[in-house]
Amino acid sequence: MPDLLLELRSEEIPARMQRKAAGDLKKLVTDALVEAGLTYEAAGHYWTPRRLTLDIRGLTARSKDVHEDRKGPSVNAPEQAILGFLRSAGLADISEAHVHTDPKKGDFYVAHLTRPGRNAEEIIAEVIPKIVTAFPWPKSMRWGRASSKPGSLRWVRPLQSIVCTFGPETEEPVVVEFEVDGLRASNVTYGHRFLSDGQPIIVRRFDDYVAKLEKAKVVLDADRRKEIILSDAQNVAFASGLELVEDDALLEEVSGLVEWPVVLMGEFEEEFLAIPPEVIRLTIKTNQKCFVTRKQGETDKLSNKFILVSNIEASDGGREIAHGNGKVVRARLSDALYFWNTDQHDLPDMHTLAPAAIKFDLDLEKPLDQRMARLDALNVTFHAKLGTQGERVTRIKGLAREIAPLVGADPVLAMRAAVLAKADLTTEIVGEFPELQGGMGRKYALLQGENPSVAAAIEEHYKPQGPSDFVPSDPVSVAVALADKLDTLVGFWSIDEKPTGSKDPFALRRAALGVIRLLLSSEWKVELLPLFQSAFIQMREEKIEQRIEHFEEDQAAQNSGDVDGEEDVTNAISGFEKRIRGQLSERSQPILLDLLSFLHERLKVHLRDLGARHDLIDAVLTEGADNLLLITRRVEALVVLLNTEDGKNLLAGTKRAANILSAEEKKGTPISPVVDAALFTQEEERELSSAVNQAENRAAQAIQNEDFSGAMIALSALREPVDSFFEKVLVNDDNPDIRANRLALLARIRAATNTVADFSKIAG
């Protein structure tokens, strides 16, 4: 079967766009061909900085004929209806239609239509120009004289040539004839813009195309370019007694910058090694797209040699290229060294920082404390409706103090870490490299002698930032990380800025997942609603204090000169404060319950990703369940129970009891409020009643001890008496008192199982 080769060659495509663009091209072309009636065996997509290539194997040479029966109107229909049918079916006369008979509807016209298949070349020539013209680049441009004309071609960079050949391996492929904005498809491409001889390359089929490009110094396969770069970089480093510090993201980017990778080594002065390794690495990576190295066996310290990847083979072996890159690297590292040294010296505006120092109990002899004071003094806005960064730090500090005992952290250390957590935002290095926030804070904290847990929390309070990110385990880090995320969630919920659909501009889903992973990873039993309430009240603290202050002034004015009334004034103020805080708490309940519901939804997603069934999660979740660890343990215990025969049979019996009760409740059948043993007429009733009493007591005790497995085991003892009851006892007895009593017994079963899970929500 024939193969299709398509190449779109242009000026340089940004590396970040290449992989997606090649994938988009493959999907758009194959979808269009299939929709037109062609099939194919395999499709491969490739990219370099200057070309997107598609190789489709085993493409059918012609689409199949399509047969369609189009039903028309009744033979007795008005002439207008018949004429409309002829037009839509493409028939010249009604005699070309067939008459079909339906026993109910009578005789009606049917057009038996056949659309002949088309040659693949014709289909390709039709679909490719449309795809190229409407290609979904994130950013595109017009160029040349045609750019001023409406509807002229837009492409990421000027499109230079199109190769499109089609044919079987055993024959000479043909060029598929089409044109895009004056650019005609051909079988001609060109190699590397500097290293090839500039002569046109005549393309036949894919294997021939790849081989000729390689001779012209173009490695088409991006994964192969990555392998070449990584292997050569490792070898060059090893030859100098060093090892490469690997970076997958940088490797992906660099492979998209070169068509013919040439690996070289550069160097910089050793004095720059005084800069923290992550700053050196980020400086060199960001500005020069180069890899760093370290001595073999070293884990922290870097060497002063770096690896660069060139797109040309220089006659001097690359010495001038390495030297030029070294000059740029040295200039950038000089800036980084200046930032590093500046961050460890006193700020020039120290005289403005005293109020912030008093507010946060800061020591202005310490550089990081100065940076926190400056963050507050500058009134840097966090969000227009949620105040400044300084106000947010105050809230996080209060929450961290409250959370600390719940996760085994020292409250004093947690508050200190919360105060310094955002301080590095005003450092020079983080200003240059925002991705180092937290990490630089930790380094500066250790330099000024902070407790190691405080330093760790400064870096780790941002974590985890995704489903696979590192989860802190140090209690101080956990306390500050939870405080930071809860303040964010409660804050945005309080101003009604919640995620909608796929939009989540403030990363609130990520914050919620962070809360979940923090609590579950180290198994912290934390009730969230009280913390939500504390966070909410802290956000309103300033307004609360203003109202109390006004009330105090009113009371003072009313009792001016009355010494005996001072105690009454104090009591009145205390009562007023308690009342407004209570009112605020009451108003916040719907908001905070909605936030808890959002966390429940994220917990469901998290547990489902771990393999839990969605119906089992739903069965244990209740509206106000705010201890996420206990919810998870209930799910785990329920899974264990339902994997046993007793559990499966108990589920069946419980659902049967619930269904009977539901049906009778809808009919208004009387159900006794309590079970009366005097109304039992069969032994199975007595045994079930006794079993329910025991199971309820044992399950209640187990739940009180947070032993959900024990509670499930206690309930599983109901399996046999429930089975016997339904086998031997008729619930809907003719005697209304006996019937009401038996229904009450079923209600006891439902209530007993509901203490651990709502069995009605479990499938099966």
C-alpha positions in Angstrom: 0.0 0.0 0.0 1.2 3.6 -0.7 3.0 5.8 1.8 2.6 9.6 2.3 5.5 11.8 3.2 4.8 15.4 4.2 7.4 18.0 5.2 6.7 21.7 6.1 10.0 23.6 6.2 10.2 27.1 7.6 12.4 29.6 9.4 13.2 28.5 13.0 10.3 27.2 15.1 10.5 28.0 18.8 11.6 24.9 20.7 8.6 25.1 23.1 6.2 24.7 20.2 7.8 22.0 18.2 6.6 18.8 19.8 3.0 19.9 20.1 3.0 21.3 16.6 4.2 18.0 15.1 1.5 16.1 17.1 -1.2 18.6 16.0 -0.1 18.1 12.3 -0.3 14.3 12.7 -3.8 14.4 14.3 -5.2 17.0 11.9 -4.0 15.2 8.8 -4.9 11.6 9.8 -8.3 12.7 11.1 -9.0 14.5 7.8 -7.9 11.5 5.7 -10.0 9.0 7.7 -13.0 11.3 7.5 -12.6 11.4 3.7 -12.8 7.6 3.6 -9.1 6.6 3.6 -7.4 4.2 6.1 -3.7 3.8 7.1 -1.6 1.4 9.0 0.8 3.7 11.0 1.8 7.3 11.3 4.9 8.9 12.6 5.6 12.6 13.3 9.0 14.3 13.6 10.3 17.8 14.1 13.5 19.9 14.0 14.0 23.6 14.6 13.1 24.2 10.9 10.7 21.4 9.9 7.7 19.4 10.8 7.5 16.0 9.1 4.7 13.4 8.8 5.2 9.8 7.6 2.0 7.9 7.0 2.4 4.2 6.1 -0.1 1.9 4.4 -2.5 4.6 3.2 -5.2 3.3 0.9 -4.9 4.5 -2.7 -8.6 5.2 -3.1 -11.6 5.8 -0.8 -14.4 3.3 -1.0 -17.7 3.9 -2.9 -20.4 5.0 -0.5 -23.9 3.7 -0.8 -26.8 5.5 0.8 -30.5 5.0 0.9 -32.2 8.3 1.3 -35.9 8.1 2.3 -38.3 10.4 0.6 -41.9 11.5 0.9 -45.0 9.4 0.3 -46.0 8.8 -3.4 -49.1 10.8 -2.6 -47.2 13.8 -1.3 -47.6 17.3 -2.8 -45.5 18.1 -5.8 -43.4 20.7 -3.8 -42.3 18.0 -1.3 -41.3 15.6 -4.2 -39.4 18.3 -5.9 -37.5 19.2 -2.7 -36.6 15.5 -2.3 -35.3 15.3 -5.9 -33.1 18.4 -5.3 -31.7 17.1 -2.0 -31.0 13.6 -3.5 -29.5 15.0 -6.7 -32.1 13.2 -9.0 -33.3 14.6 -12.3 -36.6 12.9 -12.3 -38.8 10.9 -9.9 -38.4 7.9 -12.2 -34.9 7.6 -10.9 -36.2 6.9 -7.4 -37.6 3.6 -6.1 -40.9 3.0 -4.4 -40.9 1.1 -1.1 -43.9 -0.1 0.8 -44.5 0.1 4.6 -47.5 -1.8 6.1 -48.3 1.2 8.2 -47.2 4.2 6.2 -47.9 3.0 2.7 -45.8 3.6 -0.4 -42.9 6.1 -0.3 -40.0 7.1 -2.4 -36.4 6.0 -1.7 -33.3 7.2 -3.6 -30.5 4.7 -3.8 -27.4 6.9 -4.0 -23.8 6.0 -4.7 -21.0 8.3 -4.2 -17.9 7.0 -6.0 -14.6 6.9 -4.1 -11.8 9.3 -4.9 -8.1 8.8 -5.4 -6.0 9.4 -2.4 -3.9 12.1 -4.2 -7.1 14.1 -4.8 -8.1 13.9 -1.1 -4.6 14.8 0.1 -4.4 17.8 -2.3 -7.7 19.0 -0.8 -7.1 18.5 2.9 -3.4 19.6 3.3 -3.8 23.2 2.2 -6.8 23.7 4.5 -4.8 22.3 7.5 -1.8 24.4 6.7 -3.9 27.6 6.3 -5.8 27.1 9.6 -2.9 25.5 11.6 -3.4 26.2 15.4 -0.1 27.9 16.3 -0.1 29.8 19.6 1.5 32.7 17.9 1.9 33.2 14.1 3.0 35.9 11.6 2.6 37.1 8.1 5.5 38.0 5.8 6.5 39.2 2.4 4.4 41.2 -0.1 1.3 39.0 0.4 1.2 39.9 4.1 -0.8 43.0 3.4 -3.5 41.1 1.6 -6.6 39.9 3.6 -6.5 36.2 4.3 -2.8 35.7 3.5 -1.1 32.7 5.1 -0.1 32.9 8.8 2.6 30.6 10.1 4.9 30.5 13.1 7.8 31.7 11.0 8.0 32.2 7.2 7.1 28.9 5.5 9.8 28.1 2.9 8.9 24.8 1.2 6.4 21.9 1.2 7.3 18.4 0.4 4.4 16.0 -0.3 5.1 12.6 -2.0 2.8 9.6 -2.3 3.3 6.1 -3.7 4.1 2.5 -2.9 7.6 1.2 -2.0 7.9 -0.7 -5.3 7.2 2.3 -7.5 8.5 5.9 -8.0 6.3 8.1 -5.7 4.5 11.0 -7.2 4.4 14.6 -6.0 0.9 15.5 -4.8 0.0 18.7 -6.6 -1.3 21.5 -4.5 -0.5 25.1 -3.6 -0.6 27.1 -0.3 -0.5 30.8 -0.6 1.7 30.7 -3.8 3.9 27.9 -2.4 3.7 24.7 -4.5 4.2 21.3 -3.1 7.3 19.4 -4.5 9.8 16.7 -3.8 12.6 19.1 -3.0 14.0 20.0 0.5 17.3 21.4 1.9 19.7 20.3 4.6 21.4 22.2 7.4 21.4 25.9 6.7 25.2 26.2 7.5 26.7 22.8 7.3 25.2 21.4 4.1 26.3 22.3 0.6 23.1 24.2 0.0 22.1 21.9 -2.9 18.5 20.8 -3.2 17.7 17.3 -1.9 15.3 15.3 -4.2 13.0 13.3 -1.9 11.4 10.0 -2.8 10.1 8.2 0.3 10.6 8.5 4.1 13.7 6.2 4.5 15.4 7.9 1.6 14.5 11.3 3.0 15.9 10.6 6.4 19.2 9.2 5.0 19.7 12.2 2.7 18.9 14.7 5.5 21.5 13.0 7.7 24.1 13.4 5.0 23.1 17.1 4.9 23.7 17.4 8.6 20.1 17.1 9.9 19.1 14.6 12.5 15.3 14.4 12.0 14.3 12.4 15.1 14.1 14.6 18.2 14.6 11.7 20.5 17.7 10.6 18.7 19.1 14.2 19.0 18.4 14.0 22.7 20.3 10.7 22.9 23.3 12.1 21.0 23.4 15.2 23.2 23.1 13.3 26.5 25.6 10.6 25.5 28.2 13.1 24.2 27.7 15.4 27.1 28.3 12.6 29.6 31.4 11.5 27.7 32.9 15.1 27.5 32.3 15.6 31.2 33.8 12.1 32.0 36.9 12.9 30.0 37.6 15.8 32.3 37.0 13.8 35.5 33.5 15.3 35.9 29.9 14.1 35.7 27.0 15.8 34.0 24.2 17.3 36.1 21.3 16.0 34.1 18.2 18.1 33.4 15.4 16.5 31.3 13.6 19.8 30.7 16.8 21.5 29.4 17.6 18.5 27.3 14.2 18.7 25.7 14.6 22.4 25.0 18.2 22.1 23.6 17.2 19.3 21.3 14.8 21.7 19.8 17.4 24.3 19.1 19.8 22.2 16.9 19.5 20.1 13.8 23.0 18.8 14.1 24.1 18.7 17.8 27.7 19.3 18.6 28.6 19.1 22.3 31.4 21.4 23.7 32.8 22.3 27.1 33.2 25.8 28.4 34.4 27.2 31.8 34.2 30.1 34.2 36.3 31.4 37.1 36.2 29.3 40.3 35.4 32.4 42.3 31.9 32.2 41.1 31.5 28.8 42.9 30.8 30.9 46.0 27.3 31.4 44.6 24.8 28.7 45.7 24.8 25.8 43.2 21.1 26.1 42.3 21.7 29.8 41.4 24.7 28.9 39.2 22.7 26.2 37.5 19.6 28.4 36.9 21.7 31.3 35.7 23.6 29.2 33.1 20.4 27.3 32.1 18.2 30.3 31.7 20.6 32.6 29.9 22.7 30.2 27.9 20.8 26.9 27.7 23.9 25.1 29.1 24.3 22.1 31.5 26.5 22.3 34.6 28.9 19.6 35.8 30.3 18.5 39.2 33.2 16.3 40.3 32.5 12.6 40.1 30.8 11.4 43.3 30.0 15.0 44.4 26.3 15.7 45.3 26.2 19.4 46.2 29.1 21.4 44.8 29.5 22.2 41.2 32.6 22.5 39.0 33.5 25.5 37.0 33.0 23.7 33.7 29.7 23.7 31.8 28.4 21.9 28.7 27.0 23.7 25.7 25.4 22.3 22.6 26.2 24.0 19.3 24.4 23.7 16.0 27.5 23.8 13.9 30.9 22.0 13.5 33.5 24.8 13.7 36.9 24.5 12.0 38.7 25.2 15.3 36.9 22.4 17.1 34.5 24.8 18.8 37.1 26.8 20.9 35.7 30.2 19.9 32.1 29.1 20.4 33.0 27.8 23.9 35.0 31.0 24.7 32.1 33.2 23.6 29.6 31.3 25.7 32.0 31.5 28.6 32.1 35.3 28.3 28.3 35.5 28.5 28.2 33.0 31.4 30.8 35.0 33.3 28.8 38.2 32.9 25.6 36.6 34.1 27.4 34.9 37.1 28.8 38.3 38.0 25.3 39.6 38.3 24.3 36.6 40.4 27.3 37.0 42.7 26.3 40.7 43.2 22.7 39.7 44.0 24.0 37.0 46.4 26.3 39.4 48.3 23.7 42.2 48.3 21.1 40.0 49.9 23.4 39.4 52.9 24.0 43.0 53.6 21.9 45.7 55.3 19.2 47.3 53.3 19.6 51.0 52.5 16.1 51.9 53.8 16.6 50.5 57.3 15.1 53.6 58.9 11.7 52.8 57.4 11.5 49.2 58.7 11.0 49.8 62.5 7.2 49.6 62.5 7.2 46.3 60.7 10.0 44.9 62.9 7.8 45.7 66.0 4.7 44.2 64.4 6.4 40.9 63.5 9.0 40.8 66.3 11.8 40.9 63.8 15.6 41.3 64.5 16.8 44.0 62.1 20.4 42.8 62.6 19.5 39.8 60.5 19.2 40.2 56.6 16.2 37.9 56.2 14.3 39.8 58.9 15.1 43.0 57.1 13.6 41.5 53.9 10.4 40.6 55.7 10.2 44.1 57.2 10.6 45.6 53.8 7.9 43.3 52.4 5.5 44.7 55.0 6.6 48.3 54.7 6.2 48.3 50.9 2.6 47.2 51.3 3.0 44.7 48.4 -0.5 43.6 47.4 -1.4 39.9 47.6 -4.9 40.5 46.1 -7.0 43.6 46.0 -9.7 42.1 48.1 -7.5 40.1 50.4 -5.0 42.7 51.5 -1.2 42.9 51.4 1.5 40.3 51.7 2.2 41.6 55.2 -1.4 41.2 56.2 -1.4 37.7 54.8 1.8 36.8 56.8 0.0 37.9 59.9 -2.9 35.6 59.2 -0.6 32.7 58.3 1.3 33.2 61.5 -1.9 33.0 63.6 -3.1 29.9 61.7 0.3 28.2 62.1 0.2 28.8 65.8 -3.2 27.1 66.0 -2.3 24.2 63.7 1.1 23.5 65.3 -0.2 21.4 68.3 -2.4 19.4 66.0 0.5 18.2 63.9 3.1 17.9 66.7 5.0 21.1 65.9 6.5 23.7 68.3 4.1 26.7 68.0 7.0 29.2 68.6 9.0 27.7 65.7 5.9 27.5 63.5 5.2 31.2 64.0 8.8 32.2 63.4 8.8 30.1 60.1 5.5 31.7 59.1 6.9 35.2 59.6 9.9 34.5 57.5 8.2 32.3 54.8 7.7 35.1 52.3 10.7 37.2 53.2 12.8 36.1 50.3 10.3 37.5 47.9 12.1 40.9 48.3 15.6 39.4 47.8 17.7 40.3 44.7 18.1 36.7 43.6 14.5 35.8 43.9 13.6 39.0 42.0 15.8 37.7 39.2 14.8 34.0 39.4 11.3 33.8 40.9 11.5 30.0 40.7 14.0 30.0 43.6 11.6 31.5 46.1 11.5 29.3 49.2 14.8 27.7 48.4 16.8 30.9 48.8 14.8 31.7 51.9 16.0 28.5 53.4 19.6 29.3 52.6 19.5 32.8 54.0 17.7 31.5 57.1 20.5 29.0 57.8 23.1 31.7 57.2 21.6 33.8 60.0 21.4 30.9 62.4 17.7 30.0 62.3 16.5 26.6 63.7 16.8 24.0 60.9 13.1 23.2 61.1 12.3 26.9 60.6 14.6 27.0 57.6 13.1 23.9 56.1 9.6 25.2 56.5 10.5 28.4 54.6 11.3 26.3 51.6 8.7 23.5 52.1 5.6 25.6 52.9 4.9 25.9 49.2 4.7 22.1 48.8 3.2 19.9 47.6 2.5 21.7 44.4 1.0 18.8 42.5 0.0 15.1 42.7 3.6 13.9 42.4 5.4 16.6 44.3 7.4 16.1 47.5 5.2 16.2 50.7 6.9 17.8 53.8 7.1 15.6 56.9 8.7 18.0 59.4 5.9 19.1 61.7 6.9 22.8 61.5 6.8 22.6 57.6 3.4 20.9 57.7 2.0 23.5 60.1 3.1 26.4 57.9 2.2 24.7 54.6 -1.3 24.0 55.9 -1.7 27.6 57.2 -0.6 29.0 53.8 -3.0 26.8 51.8 -5.9 27.2 54.2 -5.5 31.0 54.2 -5.5 30.9 50.4 -8.6 28.7 50.1 -10.7 30.5 52.8 -9.7 33.9 51.4 -10.8 33.2 47.8 -13.9 31.5 49.0 -14.8 34.5 51.2 -14.6 36.8 48.1 -16.4 34.2 45.9 -13.5 33.7 43.6 -13.9 29.9 43.2 -12.7 27.7 40.3 -15.2 27.4 37.5 -15.0 24.7 34.9 -11.5 24.4 33.6 -10.6 27.9 34.9 -8.6 28.0 38.1 -6.4 31.2 37.9 -5.4 31.1 41.6 -4.5 27.3 41.6 -7.1 26.6 44.3 -7.5 23.0 43.2 -3.8 22.5 43.6 -4.0 24.1 47.1 -6.8 21.8 48.1 -4.9 18.7 46.9 -1.9 20.0 48.9 -4.0 20.2 52.1 -5.2 16.6 51.4 -1.8 15.2 50.8 -0.3 17.0 53.8 -2.9 15.5 56.1 -2.9 12.0 54.7 0.8 11.5 54.1 1.7 11.7 57.8 -1.8 10.7 59.0 -2.7 13.9 60.8 -6.1 13.9 62.5 -7.1 17.5 61.9 -10.7 18.9 62.0 -10.8 21.5 59.2 -13.9 23.5 60.0 -12.6 25.1 63.1 -9.5 26.1 61.1 -11.6 27.5 58.3 -13.5 29.5 60.9 -10.3 30.9 62.4 -8.9 31.8 59.0 -12.2 33.5 58.1 -12.3 35.5 61.3 -8.7 36.6 60.9 -9.6 38.1 57.5 -12.2 40.2 59.2 -10.2 41.0 62.3 -9.4 44.6 61.3 -13.1 45.4 60.8 -14.0 43.6 64.0 -11.5 45.7 66.0 -12.9 48.9 64.4 -16.4 48.0 65.5 -15.3 47.2 69.0 -13.3 50.5 69.1 -16.4 52.5 68.1 -18.5 50.6 70.7 -15.9 51.4 73.4 -16.0 55.1 72.5 -19.8 55.1 72.7 -19.8 53.4 76.0 -17.1 55.7 77.4 -19.2 58.7 76.3 -22.3 57.4 77.9 -20.6 56.6 81.2 -18.3 59.6 81.4 -17.4 60.3 85.1 -19.3 57.3 86.4 -16.6 55.4 88.3 -19.0 52.7 89.5 -20.0 51.9 85.9 -16.6 50.9 84.7 -17.3 47.2 85.4 -20.6 47.4 83.5 -18.8 49.0 80.5 -16.1 46.2 80.5 -18.9 43.6 80.5 -20.8 45.4 77.8 -17.7 45.6 75.6 -17.0 41.9 76.2 -20.5 40.9 75.4 -20.5 43.1 72.2 -17.3 41.4 71.0 -18.6 37.9 71.6 -21.9 38.8 69.8 -20.3 40.2 66.6 -17.9 37.3 66.4 -20.8 34.9 66.8 -22.7 36.7 64.1 -19.7 36.6 61.8 -19.2 32.9 62.5 -22.9 32.2 61.7 -22.7 34.1 58.4 -19.6 32.2 57.4 -21.1 28.8 57.8 -22.5 28.4 54.3 -19.3 29.6 52.7 -17.1 27.3 54.7 -19.3 24.3 54.2 -19.1 25.0 50.5 -15.3 25.0 50.8 -15.4 21.7 52.7 -17.6 20.3 49.9 -14.9 21.4 47.4 -12.2 19.6 49.5 -14.5 16.5 49.5 -14.5 16.6 45.6 -10.7 16.8 45.5 -10.4 14.0 48.0 -12.6 11.8 45.8 -10.3 12.5 42.9 -7.3 11.8 45.0 -8.6 8.5 46.4 -9.9 7.4 43.0 -6.4 8.0 41.6 -5.2 5.6 44.4 -7.7 3.0 43.2 -10.7 3.5 45.6 -14.2 3.0 44.2 -16.2 6.2 43.8 -19.3 4.7 45.4 -17.4 3.6 48.5 -16.1 7.2 48.9 -19.6 8.6 48.5 -20.9 6.0 51.1 -18.7 7.4 53.9 -18.8 11.1 53.0 -21.2 13.3 55.0 -21.7 17.1 54.6 -19.8 18.1 57.7 -17.1 15.4 57.7 -14.0 17.5 58.1 -11.4 15.0 59.3 -10.0 13.8 56.0 -7.9 11.1 57.5 -10.9 9.5 59.2 -12.8 9.6 56.0 -10.0 7.8 54.3 -9.8 5.1 57.0 -13.5 4.5 56.7 -13.1 3.9 53.0 -10.2 1.5 53.6 -12.2 -0.4 56.2 -15.2 -0.6 53.9 -13.1 -2.0 51.1 -11.8 -4.7 53.4 -15.3 -5.6 54.5 -16.8 -5.8 51.1 -14.0 -8.1 49.9 -15.4 -10.8 52.3 -18.4 -13.0 51.8 -19.9 -11.7 55.1 -19.5 -8.1 53.8 -21.1 -8.9 50.4 -24.1 -10.7 52.0 -24.5 -8.0 54.6 -24.6 -5.3 51.8 -27.3 -7.3 50.0 -29.3 -7.7 53.2 -28.9 -4.1 54.2 -30.0 -2.8 50.8 -33.0 -5.1 50.9 -34.0 -3.8 54.3 -33.5 -0.2 53.0 -35.5 -0.8 49.9 -38.5 -2.3 51.9 -38.3 0.7 54.3 -38.2 3.2 51.5 -41.2 1.6 49.7 -43.3 1.5 52.9 -42.3 5.0 53.9 -43.5 6.3 50.5 -46.8 4.5 51.0 -47.2 6.0 54.5 -47.1 2.6 56.3 -46.8 3.1 60.1 -43.3 2.2 61.4 -42.9 1.9 65.2 -40.4 4.4 66.7 -38.9 1.6 68.8 -38.7 -2.2 68.6 -41.0 -3.9 71.0 -39.7 -7.4 71.9 -43.1 -8.4 73.2 -44.4 -8.3 69.6 -41.9 -10.9 68.3 -43.5 -14.1 67.1 -40.5 -15.9 65.5 -37.1 -16.8 66.8 -35.4 -15.1 63.8 -36.8 -11.8 65.0 -35.4 -12.2 68.5 -32.0 -13.3 67.1 -31.8 -10.4 64.8 -32.8 -7.9 67.5 -30.2 -9.3 69.8 -27.5 -9.2 67.1 -28.4 -5.6 66.2 -28.0 -4.5 69.8 -24.6 -6.1 70.1 -23.4 -4.9 66.7 -24.5 -1.3 67.5 -22.7 -1.3 70.9 -19.5 -2.8 69.5 -19.5 -0.6 66.4 -20.2 2.5 68.4 -17.3 1.7 70.8 -15.0 1.0 67.8 -15.9 4.2 66.1 -15.3 6.1 69.3 -11.8 4.6 69.3 -11.5 5.4 65.6 -11.2 1.7 64.9 -13.2 1.5 61.7 -12.0 -2.0 60.8 -13.3 -3.1 64.2 -16.6 -1.3 63.5 -16.9 -3.1 60.2 -16.2 -6.5 61.8 -18.8 -5.8 64.4 -21.4 -5.1 61.7 -20.4 -8.1 59.7 -21.8 -10.3 62.5 -25.2 -9.2 61.3 -24.9 -11.1 58.1 -26.3 -14.5 59.3 -29.2 -13.2 61.4 -30.2 -10.8 58.6 -30.2 -13.6 56.1 -32.2 -15.9 58.4 -34.7 -13.1 59.0 -35.4 -12.5 55.4 -35.6 -16.2 54.7 -38.1 -17.1 57.4 -39.9 -13.9 58.4 -42.6 -12.1 56.4 -42.1 -8.4 57.0 -45.6 -7.2 55.8 -47.6 -9.2 58.3 -51.4 -8.9 58.3 -51.2 -7.7 61.9 -50.4 -3.9 61.6 -48.6 -3.8 65.0 -46.4 -6.8 64.1 -45.7 -5.2 60.7 -44.8 -1.8 62.2 -42.5 -3.6 64.7 -40.7 -5.6 62.0 -40.2 -2.4 59.9 -38.7 -0.8 63.0 -36.3 -3.7 63.2 -35.3 -3.1 59.6 -34.8 0.6 60.5 -32.4 -0.5 63.3 -30.4 -2.4 60.7 -30.2 0.7 58.4 -29.3 2.9 61.4 -26.6 0.5 62.6 -24.9 0.3 59.2 -25.2 4.0 58.6 -22.9 4.7 61.6 -20.0 3.6 59.3 -21.3 4.1 55.8 -24.5 4.7 53.8 -24.9 1.2 52.2 -27.6 2.5 49.9 -24.9 4.4 47.9 -22.8 1.2 47.3 -23.2 -0.4 43.9 -23.9 -4.2 43.8 
